[in-house]
Amino acid sequence: MTRLHELFAEENQSPWLDNIRRGWITSGELDTWVERGVRGLTSNPSIFQKAIQDSADYDDEFSASIREGLDVEASYWRLVTSDIRSALAILRPVYDSSDGLDGFVSVEVDPGLARDTPGTETSARQLSELLAEPNLYVKIPATVEGLGPIRQMIAEKRSINVTLIFSIERYAEVMEAYISGLEEAEGDLSAVSSVASFFISRIDVEVDRRLETIGTPEALALRGKAAVANGQLAYKLFNATFVGPRWDALVERGARVQRPLWASTSTKSPDYPDTLYVDELIGPNTVNTLPDNTLEAFDDHGTVARTIDSDVDAAQRVMADLASTGIDMDDVTRQLEVEGVAAFEKSFDELLGVLGTKAATLR
């Protein structure tokens, strides 16, 4: 049994893979990851940019699409949905054996729609209907403009991965959108699933930068603490939300909790342990989606033990100390949301540019 198996068996946390490449699908490497204990897969525009740009695995299908008369963007989506379909098939046994808890594969709506409420809703519905598998998650960014589409998709009983969550306040709004959507849905709710992707390491990158600018001993002592504390307080809010008469009424209809998913969990600083954002965020009813190098590191030397709520008071003290040092977490999380949306949109646009050049050559 690997540490990835132990993570789920002993602590009820699901390790997912935050990456996809066609070569992994065709070579059987993704099947091997599943055998080692991976229970789901996430993707985003940046991941697909790297996969398609850095490999010749997609050239034949892209060339065929161009010859058929598809434009560059339509050809891109054909490449993406082809990989997602294959991954859905590989993860389907996990979905079936876990009674729909795991085995999900996530694909994100066009990142250019992050501030476009009707566009996001239309795109999410189209992706859901195009791929039409029970273990599909359509990813919708947790922008203010995305909250309405999240609620509507859940009301339509479509399973959603809510992505790019940075702040506790926005996380509360995301959970409300999920619960409200379930209340609007009709009939049995057992086939509706959702995760809320709370981004971790990027918090420390930005907070550490600000702490180093302040430069006092008190500020420097807080480096590397904000991200884990933020995640631990998010988990406290999760446990406080999915209880009580309102939630119990939905459970009677088969509703599942919207599990928190820890995303962006590779460490960006060489000063921190490479499994920091796994070891310190382990707890029941959660998911941690990890890039392959972090999965390898955790499987090699990670620690399987419940840590997510071992000292919530300490997490609250970290946040209080950050505030007294001059760190405005509301400003931090607003900036990170803007940067996150822009980064995904940039990856999408850059890849379309590369594909456009390739298409011109083919023509």
DRENLO-279749 format. One record per residue (C-alpha): residue number from 1; residue in one letter; z, x, y. Coordinates in pm, 1 decimal. Layout:
<tigus>
+------+------+----------+----------+----------+
! pagu ! keti !       c3 !       c1 !       c2 !
+------+------+----------+----------+----------+
!  NUM !    A !        Z !        X !        Y !
...
+------+------+----------+----------+----------+
</tigus>
This chain:
<tigus>
+------+------+----------+----------+----------+
! pagu ! keti !       c3 !       c1 !       c2 !
+------+------+----------+----------+----------+
!    1 !    M !      0.0 !      0.0 !      0.0 !
!    2 !    T !    -95.9 !    135.8 !    341.8 !
!    3 !    R !    113.6 !    112.2 !    656.2 !
!    4 !    L !   -134.1 !   -151.7 !    774.1 !
!    5 !    H !    -47.8 !   -363.9 !    470.0 !
!    6 !    E !    322.5 !   -302.3 !    532.7 !
!    7 !    L !    290.2 !   -407.0 !    895.9 !
!    8 !    F !    185.7 !   -755.9 !    790.3 !
!    9 !    A !    392.1 !   -786.4 !    470.6 !
!   10 !    E !    718.5 !   -666.8 !    623.8 !
!   11 !    E !    693.2 !   -754.6 !    993.2 !
!   12 !    N !    435.8 !  -1037.9 !   1005.2 !
!   13 !    Q !    218.9 !   -851.2 !   1253.6 !
!   14 !    S !   -156.0 !   -851.9 !   1189.6 !
!   15 !    P !   -345.7 !   -525.5 !   1250.2 !
!   16 !    W !   -701.5 !   -584.1 !   1369.3 !
!   17 !    L !   -984.5 !   -342.8 !   1438.8 !
!   18 !    D !  -1098.4 !   -318.0 !   1800.7 !
!   19 !    N !  -1448.7 !   -187.9 !   1737.4 !
!   20 !    I !  -1776.0 !   -273.4 !   1567.9 !
!   21 !    R !  -2084.0 !    -73.6 !   1476.5 !
!   22 !    R !  -2380.7 !   -175.3 !   1268.3 !
!   23 !    G !  -2350.0 !    144.3 !   1064.5 !
!   24 !    W !  -2001.1 !     38.1 !    955.2 !
!   25 !    I !  -2140.4 !   -293.4 !    833.4 !
!   26 !    T !  -2436.2 !   -152.0 !    644.0 !
!   27 !    S !  -2243.4 !    143.1 !    494.4 !
!   28 !    G !  -1949.3 !    -61.1 !    370.6 !
!   29 !    E !  -1702.9 !    109.6 !    604.3 !
!   30 !    L !  -1591.0 !   -222.0 !    753.9 !
!   31 !    D !  -1520.4 !   -349.7 !    400.7 !
!   32 !    T !  -1310.3 !    -37.7 !    346.6 !
!   33 !    W !  -1110.0 !   -106.8 !    661.7 !
!   34 !    V !  -1037.2 !   -456.0 !    530.2 !
!   35 !    E !   -925.5 !   -310.5 !    197.2 !
!   36 !    R !   -692.4 !    -78.0 !    388.1 !
!   37 !    G !   -524.3 !   -372.2 !    560.5 !
!   38 !    V !   -731.3 !   -466.4 !    866.2 !
!   39 !    R !   -706.4 !   -843.5 !    906.6 !
!   40 !    G !   -945.7 !   -917.6 !   1195.1 !
!   41 !    L !  -1192.1 !   -764.1 !   1439.5 !
!   42 !    T !  -1240.6 !   -775.3 !   1814.9 !
!   43 !    S !  -1537.7 !   -673.3 !   2026.3 !
!   44 !    N !  -1622.8 !   -666.3 !   2394.4 !
!   45 !    P !  -1921.7 !   -566.9 !   2610.8 !
!   46 !    S !  -1805.1 !   -205.2 !   2637.3 !
!   47 !    I !  -1781.7 !   -176.0 !   2259.2 !
!   48 !    F !  -2132.8 !   -311.7 !   2214.5 !
!   49 !    Q !  -2265.1 !    -83.1 !   2486.7 !
!   50 !    K !  -2139.5 !    221.5 !   2297.7 !
!   51 !    A !  -2254.3 !     90.5 !   1961.4 !
!   52 !    I !  -2609.0 !      7.1 !   2070.1 !
!   53 !    Q !  -2665.3 !    299.3 !   2310.1 !
!   54 !    D !  -2526.7 !    567.8 !   2082.7 !
!   55 !    S !  -2708.3 !    466.8 !   1763.4 !
!   56 !    A !  -3059.9 !    415.4 !   1632.4 !
!   57 !    D !  -2928.5 !    144.5 !   1397.8 !
!   58 !    Y !  -3042.5 !   -129.7 !   1633.0 !
!   59 !    D !  -3389.2 !      0.7 !   1718.8 !
!   60 !    D !  -3587.4 !   -183.8 !   1451.8 !
!   61 !    E !  -3436.3 !   -523.9 !   1528.1 !
!   62 !    F !  -3467.7 !   -469.6 !   1902.5 !
!   63 !    S !  -3831.8 !   -366.8 !   1866.6 !
!   64 !    A !  -3902.9 !   -675.0 !   1657.7 !
!   65 !    S !  -3742.1 !   -898.8 !   1920.0 !
!   66 !    I !  -3953.4 !   -748.4 !   2197.9 !
!   67 !    R !  -4269.5 !   -785.5 !   1991.9 !
!   68 !    E !  -4179.6 !  -1151.6 !   1937.5 !
!   69 !    G !  -4174.5 !  -1197.8 !   2313.8 !
!   70 !    L !  -3798.6 !  -1220.7 !   2371.6 !
!   71 !    D !  -3675.6 !  -1080.5 !   2700.2 !
!   72 !    V !  -3423.7 !   -796.9 !   2710.5 !
!   73 !    E !  -3113.5 !  -1012.8 !   2749.1 !
!   74 !    A !  -3213.8 !  -1249.1 !   2469.0 !
!   75 !    S !  -3284.3 !   -945.4 !   2250.8 !
!   76 !    Y !  -2939.3 !   -806.4 !   2332.2 !
!   77 !    W !  -2770.7 !  -1128.8 !   2224.7 !
!   78 !    R !  -2970.8 !  -1128.1 !   1902.2 !
!   79 !    L !  -2835.1 !   -779.6 !   1823.7 !
!   80 !    V !  -2480.8 !   -885.3 !   1905.7 !
!   81 !    T !  -2484.0 !  -1210.0 !   1710.9 !
!   82 !    S !  -2639.5 !  -1035.8 !   1412.8 !
!   83 !    D !  -2346.7 !   -792.1 !   1396.5 !
!   84 !    I !  -2093.9 !  -1069.5 !   1453.1 !
!   85 !    R !  -2243.6 !  -1282.0 !   1173.1 !
!   86 !    S !  -2218.3 !   -990.8 !    932.1 !
!   87 !    A !  -1858.7 !   -918.8 !   1034.3 !
!   88 !    L !  -1769.5 !  -1287.1 !    999.6 !
!   89 !    A !  -1890.3 !  -1278.8 !    639.8 !
!   90 !    I !  -1691.7 !   -963.4 !    561.5 !
!   91 !    L !  -1369.8 !  -1104.1 !    714.7 !
!   92 !    R !  -1411.2 !  -1456.2 !    573.6 !
!   93 !    P !  -1210.5 !  -1384.1 !    254.3 !
!   94 !    V !   -915.4 !  -1279.2 !    473.9 !
!   95 !    Y !   -947.3 !  -1606.7 !    665.3 !
!   96 !    D !   -954.9 !  -1810.1 !    344.8 !
!   97 !    S !   -669.8 !  -1626.6 !    171.6 !
!   98 !    S !   -446.4 !  -1647.6 !    481.2 !
!   99 !    D !   -510.3 !  -2020.5 !    531.6 !
!  100 !    G !   -681.9 !  -1952.9 !    862.6 !
!  101 !    L !   -419.1 !  -1721.5 !   1009.9 !
!  102 !    D !   -635.3 !  -1407.5 !   1015.0 !
!  103 !    G !   -988.1 !  -1299.6 !    931.3 !
!  104 !    F !  -1119.5 !  -1372.2 !   1280.5 !
!  105 !    V !  -1403.8 !  -1191.8 !   1457.7 !
!  106 !    S !  -1423.5 !  -1212.6 !   1837.5 !
!  107 !    V !  -1732.7 !  -1215.0 !   2057.8 !
!  108 !    E !  -1712.7 !  -1236.6 !   2436.6 !
!  109 !    V !  -1905.8 !  -1459.2 !   2673.4 !
!  110 !    D !  -2134.6 !  -1292.7 !   2927.7 !
!  111 !    P !  -1890.1 !  -1092.9 !   3145.5 !
!  112 !    G !  -2088.6 !  -1186.5 !   3454.4 !
!  113 !    L !  -1948.1 !  -1538.5 !   3415.1 !
!  114 !    A !  -1582.6 !  -1439.0 !   3457.7 !
!  115 !    R !  -1563.9 !  -1610.8 !   3799.5 !
!  116 !    D !  -1797.5 !  -1897.4 !   3701.7 !
!  117 !    T !  -1607.4 !  -2190.5 !   3550.7 !
!  118 !    P !  -1901.9 !  -2410.6 !   3443.7 !
!  119 !    G !  -2101.3 !  -2106.2 !   3329.7 !
!  120 !    T !  -1814.1 !  -1984.0 !   3113.6 !
!  121 !    E !  -1767.2 !  -2325.1 !   2957.1 !
!  122 !    T !  -2137.1 !  -2357.6 !   2875.3 !
!  123 !    S !  -2160.5 !  -2003.3 !   2736.6 !
!  124 !    A !  -1849.0 !  -2041.7 !   2520.4 !
!  125 !    R !  -1975.3 !  -2366.1 !   2374.8 !
!  126 !    Q !  -2318.9 !  -2217.7 !   2304.1 !
!  127 !    L !  -2174.5 !  -1913.6 !   2126.4 !
!  128 !    S !  -1940.0 !  -2133.3 !   1924.0 !
!  129 !    E !  -2225.2 !  -2358.2 !   1814.0 !
!  130 !    L !  -2469.8 !  -2072.6 !   1754.6 !
!  131 !    L !  -2239.8 !  -1881.4 !   1520.1 !
!  132 !    A !  -2059.8 !  -2189.8 !   1387.2 !
!  133 !    E !  -1809.4 !  -2024.1 !   1153.6 !
!  134 !    P !  -1444.0 !  -2122.6 !   1123.1 !
!  135 !    N !  -1328.0 !  -1761.0 !   1163.4 !
!  136 !    L !  -1508.1 !  -1707.7 !   1494.0 !
!  137 !    Y !  -1316.5 !  -1648.0 !   1814.5 !
!  138 !    V !  -1510.1 !  -1681.9 !   2138.1 !
!  139 !    K !  -1348.0 !  -1461.1 !   2403.0 !
!  140 !    I !  -1290.0 !  -1604.5 !   2749.0 !
!  141 !    P !  -1137.4 !  -1390.8 !   3027.3 !
!  142 !    A !   -803.6 !  -1511.9 !   3161.1 !
!  143 !    T !   -922.9 !  -1532.3 !   3519.0 !
!  144 !    V !   -821.5 !  -1833.6 !   3726.8 !
!  145 !    E !  -1175.8 !  -1959.8 !   3675.8 !
!  146 !    G !  -1140.6 !  -1917.1 !   3299.5 !
!  147 !    L !   -832.5 !  -2135.9 !   3256.4 !
!  148 !    G !  -1027.8 !  -2463.7 !   3270.5 !
!  149 !    P !  -1284.4 !  -2354.5 !   3008.7 !
!  150 !    I !  -1003.8 !  -2231.8 !   2782.8 !
!  151 !    R !   -835.1 !  -2569.9 !   2796.5 !
!  152 !    Q !  -1165.9 !  -2753.2 !   2744.7 !
!  153 !    M !  -1272.1 !  -2541.4 !   2446.5 !
!  154 !    I !   -936.3 !  -2596.5 !   2277.7 !
!  155 !    A !   -966.9 !  -2970.3 !   2348.7 !
!  156 !    E !  -1303.3 !  -2953.8 !   2169.4 !
!  157 !    K !  -1124.3 !  -2781.8 !   1879.1 !
!  158 !    R !  -1301.9 !  -2448.7 !   1923.5 !
!  159 !    S !  -1101.2 !  -2135.4 !   1847.9 !
!  160 !    I !  -1061.2 !  -1902.2 !   2144.7 !
!  161 !    N !   -945.9 !  -1546.5 !   2210.7 !
!  162 !    V !   -819.6 !  -1536.4 !   2569.2 !
!  163 !    T !   -877.2 !  -1185.0 !   2696.9 !
!  164 !    L !   -788.1 !   -962.8 !   2993.5 !
!  165 !    I !   -430.7 !  -1085.4 !   3041.7 !
!  166 !    F !   -217.4 !   -845.0 !   3243.0 !
!  167 !    S !     59.0 !  -1044.4 !   3412.6 !
!  168 !    I !    344.7 !  -1251.3 !   3275.1 !
!  169 !    E !    259.5 !  -1526.9 !   3523.8 !
!  170 !    R !   -103.1 !  -1551.6 !   3409.0 !
!  171 !    Y !     12.1 !  -1542.9 !   3047.5 !
!  172 !    A !    224.1 !  -1851.5 !   3115.7 !
!  173 !    E !    -84.2 !  -2026.2 !   3255.5 !
!  174 !    V !   -286.7 !  -1928.2 !   2948.7 !
!  175 !    M !    -28.7 !  -2076.0 !   2712.0 !
!  176 !    E !    -20.9 !  -2392.9 !   2921.3 !
!  177 !    A !   -401.1 !  -2417.0 !   2899.9 !
!  178 !    Y !   -378.6 !  -2384.9 !   2521.5 !
!  179 !    I !   -103.6 !  -2643.5 !   2479.8 !
!  180 !    S !   -271.0 !  -2886.9 !   2720.5 !
!  181 !    G !   -599.7 !  -2845.2 !   2535.6 !
!  182 !    L !   -431.5 !  -2926.0 !   2205.3 !
!  183 !    E !   -277.0 !  -3237.3 !   2359.0 !
!  184 !    E !   -624.1 !  -3351.8 !   2468.1 !
!  185 !    A !   -779.7 !  -3285.9 !   2126.9 !
!  186 !    E !   -805.6 !  -3568.5 !   1877.6 !
!  187 !    G !   -675.0 !  -3582.5 !   1523.9 !
!  188 !    D !   -569.6 !  -3294.2 !   1302.3 !
!  189 !    L !   -522.7 !  -2960.8 !   1479.0 !
!  190 !    S !   -483.9 !  -2726.2 !   1181.4 !
!  191 !    A !   -833.6 !  -2574.1 !   1219.6 !
!  192 !    V !   -777.7 !  -2481.0 !   1586.9 !
!  193 !    S !   -666.3 !  -2124.5 !   1645.3 !
!  194 !    S !   -614.4 !  -1899.1 !   1945.0 !
!  195 !    V !   -477.0 !  -1561.9 !   2043.5 !
!  196 !    A !   -379.4 !  -1444.1 !   2390.7 !
!  197 !    S !   -492.1 !  -1084.6 !   2443.6 !
!  198 !    F !   -234.9 !   -906.0 !   2657.2 !
!  199 !    F !   -362.7 !   -566.7 !   2775.8 !
!  200 !    I !   -114.0 !   -283.2 !   2740.9 !
!  201 !    S !   -214.3 !     79.0 !   2807.5 !
!  202 !    R !   -401.4 !      6.0 !   3129.3 !
!  203 !    I !    -69.7 !   -106.4 !   3279.8 !
!  204 !    D !     77.3 !    239.8 !   3231.6 !
!  205 !    V !   -234.3 !    413.2 !   3362.2 !
!  206 !    E !   -213.3 !    231.3 !   3695.3 !
!  207 !    V !    166.0 !    221.2 !   3726.7 !
!  208 !    D !    196.8 !    591.0 !   3639.5 !
!  209 !    R !    -61.4 !    673.8 !   3905.3 !
!  210 !    R !    144.0 !    489.5 !   4165.0 !
!  211 !    L !    471.0 !    645.1 !   4045.4 !
!  212 !    E !    321.9 !    993.5 !   4074.8 !
!  213 !    T !    211.8 !    912.8 !   4429.0 !
!  214 !    I !    569.2 !    813.7 !   4515.1 !
!  215 !    G !    680.1 !   1136.1 !   4349.5 !
!  216 !    T !   1059.4 !   1095.8 !   4357.3 !
!  217 !    P !   1262.8 !   1189.5 !   4048.6 !
!  218 !    E !   1353.5 !    822.1 !   4004.7 !
!  219 !    A !    986.9 !    723.1 !   4014.8 !
!  220 !    L !    868.8 !    995.3 !   3778.5 !
!  221 !    A !   1139.0 !    900.3 !   3527.6 !
!  222 !    L !    975.7 !    556.5 !   3491.8 !
!  223 !    R !    636.8 !    686.3 !   3378.4 !
!  224 !    G !    517.5 !    545.5 !   3048.0 !
!  225 !    K !    763.9 !    256.1 !   3045.4 !
!  226 !    A !    593.6 !    -31.1 !   3229.2 !
!  227 !    A !    337.2 !   -130.9 !   2966.8 !
!  228 !    V !    577.0 !   -168.9 !   2676.0 !
!  229 !    A !    831.7 !   -349.5 !   2892.7 !
!  230 !    N !    563.5 !   -588.8 !   3016.5 !
!  231 !    G !    458.5 !   -663.7 !   2658.0 !
!  232 !    Q !    816.2 !   -716.3 !   2543.8 !
!  233 !    L !    881.3 !   -963.9 !   2824.2 !
!  234 !    A !    556.3 !  -1141.8 !   2739.3 !
!  235 !    Y !    683.8 !  -1181.6 !   2383.2 !
!  236 !    K !   1009.8 !  -1326.0 !   2512.4 !
!  237 !    L !    809.9 !  -1584.0 !   2706.9 !
!  238 !    F !    598.3 !  -1659.7 !   2398.1 !
!  239 !    N !    908.2 !  -1742.7 !   2195.4 !
!  240 !    A !   1047.2 !  -1957.0 !   2476.0 !
!  241 !    T !    721.5 !  -2152.6 !   2512.1 !
!  242 !    F !    638.7 !  -2262.7 !   2158.3 !
!  243 !    V !    958.8 !  -2460.8 !   2101.9 !
!  244 !    G !   1096.3 !  -2801.5 !   2196.2 !
!  245 !    P !    983.0 !  -3163.5 !   2170.6 !
!  246 !    R !    644.7 !  -3111.6 !   2336.9 !
!  247 !    W !    546.9 !  -2838.8 !   2093.3 !
!  248 !    D !    705.2 !  -3014.2 !   1794.3 !
!  249 !    A !    478.1 !  -3315.3 !   1854.0 !
!  250 !    L !    176.0 !  -3088.1 !   1824.3 !
!  251 !    V !    312.7 !  -2914.2 !   1514.1 !
!  252 !    E !    326.3 !  -3255.1 !   1346.4 !
!  253 !    R !    -51.4 !  -3268.1 !   1398.3 !
!  254 !    G !    -99.6 !  -2925.7 !   1243.3 !
!  255 !    A !    -95.5 !  -2708.4 !   1556.5 !
!  256 !    R !    -52.8 !  -2332.2 !   1528.9 !
!  257 !    V !    112.5 !  -2109.5 !   1786.8 !
!  258 !    Q !   -118.9 !  -1906.8 !   2009.1 !
!  259 !    R !    -19.1 !  -1561.9 !   1891.4 !
!  260 !    P !      9.1 !  -1281.2 !   2146.3 !
!  261 !    L !   -244.2 !  -1006.3 !   2075.2 !
!  262 !    W !   -171.6 !   -658.1 !   2204.6 !
!  263 !    A !   -499.8 !   -510.4 !   2327.9 !
!  264 !    S !   -589.3 !   -177.1 !   2489.6 !
!  265 !    T !   -337.2 !     -6.6 !   2262.5 !
!  266 !    S !   -476.4 !    346.8 !   2245.7 !
!  267 !    T !   -272.5 !    585.6 !   2459.2 !
!  268 !    K !   -461.2 !    723.5 !   2755.8 !
!  269 !    S !   -217.8 !   1006.2 !   2834.1 !
!  270 !    P !   -177.0 !   1310.4 !   2605.6 !
!  271 !    D !    189.1 !   1313.2 !   2710.1 !
!  272 !    Y !    259.8 !    998.3 !   2508.0 !
!  273 !    P !    268.8 !    952.6 !   2129.1 !
!  274 !    D !    -64.3 !    831.2 !   1994.5 !
!  275 !    T !    103.1 !    531.8 !   1828.9 !
!  276 !    L !    326.7 !    440.4 !   2125.3 !
!  277 !    Y !    169.2 !     99.8 !   2186.2 !
!  278 !    V !    189.1 !      8.2 !   1819.8 !
!  279 !    D !    535.0 !    136.2 !   1729.8 !
!  280 !    E !    704.1 !    -27.4 !   2030.3 !
!  281 !    L !    539.1 !   -370.3 !   2005.2 !
!  282 !    I !    596.0 !   -473.9 !   1643.4 !
!  283 !    G !    721.4 !   -825.6 !   1581.7 !
!  284 !    P !    645.9 !  -1148.5 !   1395.3 !
!  285 !    N !    365.7 !  -1385.8 !   1493.6 !
!  286 !    T !    174.6 !  -1114.2 !   1679.1 !
!  287 !    V !   -153.1 !   -925.8 !   1647.0 !
!  288 !    N !   -228.3 !   -568.5 !   1748.3 !
!  289 !    T !   -596.7 !   -484.5 !   1780.3 !
!  290 !    L !   -653.7 !   -109.7 !   1757.0 !
!  291 !    P !   -950.7 !    120.8 !   1798.1 !
!  292 !    D !  -1028.1 !    304.6 !   1476.8 !
!  293 !    N !   -868.6 !    633.7 !   1585.8 !
!  294 !    T !   -539.0 !    457.3 !   1664.5 !
!  295 !    L !   -554.6 !    269.0 !   1334.5 !
!  296 !    E !   -594.9 !    601.5 !   1156.7 !
!  297 !    A !   -302.6 !    750.1 !   1350.3 !
!  298 !    F !    -71.5 !    457.3 !   1276.0 !
!  299 !    D !   -167.6 !    450.5 !    909.4 !
!  300 !    D !    -88.4 !    821.4 !    893.3 !
!  301 !    H !    240.2 !    844.7 !   1085.4 !
!  302 !    G !    329.1 !    512.6 !   1249.6 !
!  303 !    T !    668.0 !    347.4 !   1208.1 !
!  304 !    V !    686.2 !      1.8 !   1050.4 !
!  305 !    A !    992.2 !   -160.9 !   1206.1 !
!  306 !    R !   1058.3 !   -458.1 !   1433.4 !
!  307 !    T !   1079.7 !   -328.6 !   1789.7 !
!  308 !    I !    931.5 !   -596.7 !   2012.9 !
!  309 !    D !   1264.5 !   -763.1 !   2091.6 !
!  310 !    S !   1513.6 !   -491.1 !   1999.5 !
!  311 !    D !   1622.6 !   -443.4 !   2363.3 !
!  312 !    V !   1479.7 !   -703.4 !   2597.6 !
!  313 !    D !   1751.1 !   -628.1 !   2852.5 !
!  314 !    A !   1617.5 !   -272.8 !   2878.6 !
!  315 !    A !   1266.9 !   -408.7 !   2941.9 !
!  316 !    Q !   1401.4 !   -624.4 !   3222.5 !
!  317 !    R !   1581.2 !   -323.0 !   3371.9 !
!  318 !    V !   1256.6 !   -125.5 !   3367.4 !
!  319 !    M !   1084.9 !   -398.2 !   3567.1 !
!  320 !    A !   1373.8 !   -415.0 !   3812.6 !
!  321 !    D !   1372.2 !    -36.4 !   3853.1 !
!  322 !    L !    996.5 !    -35.7 !   3911.0 !
!  323 !    A !   1035.9 !   -296.9 !   4183.6 !
!  324 !    S !   1317.6 !   -104.8 !   4353.8 !
!  325 !    T !   1104.2 !    210.5 !   4340.1 !
!  326 !    G !    825.1 !     35.0 !   4525.6 !
!  327 !    I !    593.7 !    -75.5 !   4243.0 !
!  328 !    D !    451.8 !   -423.0 !   4306.5 !
!  329 !    M !    360.6 !   -547.2 !   3958.3 !
!  330 !    D !    178.2 !   -849.8 !   4100.0 !
!  331 !    D !    -50.2 !   -614.4 !   4287.9 !
!  332 !    V !    -90.6 !   -391.2 !   3982.0 !
!  333 !    T !   -196.3 !   -676.3 !   3756.3 !
!  334 !    R !   -430.5 !   -828.0 !   4017.1 !
!  335 !    Q !   -604.9 !   -492.7 !   4053.0 !
!  336 !    L !   -630.8 !   -445.3 !   3677.2 !
!  337 !    E !   -785.9 !   -787.5 !   3629.5 !
!  338 !    V !  -1050.7 !   -713.4 !   3891.5 !
!  339 !    E !  -1119.0 !   -372.9 !   3737.6 !
!  340 !    G !  -1129.0 !   -512.9 !   3384.6 !
!  341 !    V !  -1385.2 !   -777.7 !   3472.1 !
!  342 !    A !  -1592.8 !   -522.1 !   3663.6 !
!  343 !    A !  -1581.4 !   -271.0 !   3376.2 !
!  344 !    F !  -1711.3 !   -520.7 !   3121.7 !
!  345 !    E !  -1980.7 !   -640.6 !   3360.7 !
!  346 !    K !  -2083.4 !   -280.4 !   3432.9 !
!  347 !    S !  -2112.7 !   -203.4 !   3060.4 !
!  348 !    F !  -2323.5 !   -515.3 !   3009.3 !
!  349 !    D !  -2554.7 !   -436.6 !   3301.4 !
!  350 !    E !  -2591.9 !    -69.9 !   3206.7 !
!  351 !    L !  -2685.1 !   -157.1 !   2850.3 !
!  352 !    L !  -2941.4 !   -412.5 !   2966.8 !
!  353 !    G !  -3087.7 !   -139.8 !   3187.1 !
!  354 !    V !  -3117.3 !    100.6 !   2894.0 !
!  355 !    L !  -3270.6 !   -169.7 !   2676.8 !
!  356 !    G !  -3508.9 !   -261.3 !   2958.0 !
!  357 !    T !  -3637.9 !     95.9 !   2969.3 !
!  358 !    K !  -3674.1 !     99.2 !   2592.9 !
!  359 !    A !  -3857.2 !   -234.7 !   2600.8 !
!  360 !    A !  -4101.6 !   -104.8 !   2862.8 !
!  361 !    T !  -4178.9 !    193.3 !   2638.7 !
!  362 !    L !  -4235.6 !    -32.3 !   2338.0 !
!  363 !    R !  -4468.9 !   -254.1 !   2534.2 !
+------+------+----------+----------+----------+
</tigus>
